[in-house]
């Protein structure tokens, strides 16, 4: 599938909101909703593919498998969460090289010593700065000459002055080594975003506009002037689960699927999701080889 533009080209034009997808169906939904870029979340993929929370169980081959499938069918530029890169600098080099070949236009590398979002609350689960930056350097070198961006993420806590200093030092170190973007993953307040922007130049990633716990909301128009050009959004898998649970409860209670048949999301009728995936376009494509024109909605012509 030919991309509409590279992720770099898109970022040069505007601030990008990228929903966190986990398969081809969620990528298609993001496209239909109007999003211009997508992000393959390791946590969402771990739950969808392996049926487990994000405990670092997801492996490189699973991540590559899904990356290739999404990039084959989606025109949206895809960035990928590569966790800790699946090992040391050599592993990171190979991971980044293979991701770029698979069509990824961005890779997000973090500094956890033991991958997995479920462990991210453990404060000592952070690599020493020099070990992390060595992996960033390996990834940057692997991506030279490709359209794939290096996105450097730190999970260092910033609720103390010392923590903020360390997070900023890691971000600056990554940029000096050639990273294209940085993300300080613990940012939750506009004041924190402003403090980072004052000292960290270039493109930055904001981790989800999902304020709660009584914090004031952060808006795109507030952070874009500060250099935050890419915003992740985790909601796709939860939305899918919510829909399946709602429709499933109705259909189980009624012992038929009339409830789902009656629903018309985005005007799509029927009981199958096939209409979401342009069946007529594929049938028309096949017809140039078979000479047989099939109408998805009716008898063959």
Secondary structure, DSSP 8 states (H G I E B T S, - for coil): ---SS-HHHHHHHS-EEEEEE-SHHHHHHHHHHT-SEEEE-HHHHIIIIISS-SSS---HHHHHHHHHHHHHH--SEEEEE-TTTTSSHHHHHHHHHHHHHTT-SEEEE--BSS--GGGTT-TT-B--HHHHHHHHHHHHHHHTTSS-EEEEEE----SSHHHHHHHHHHHHHHHHTT-SEEEETT--SHHHHHHHHHH--S-EEEE-----TT-----HHHHGGGTEEEEEE--HHHHHHHHHHHHHHHHHHHTSSHHHHH--GGG--SSSSGGGG-HHHHHHHHHHHH-----TTSS--
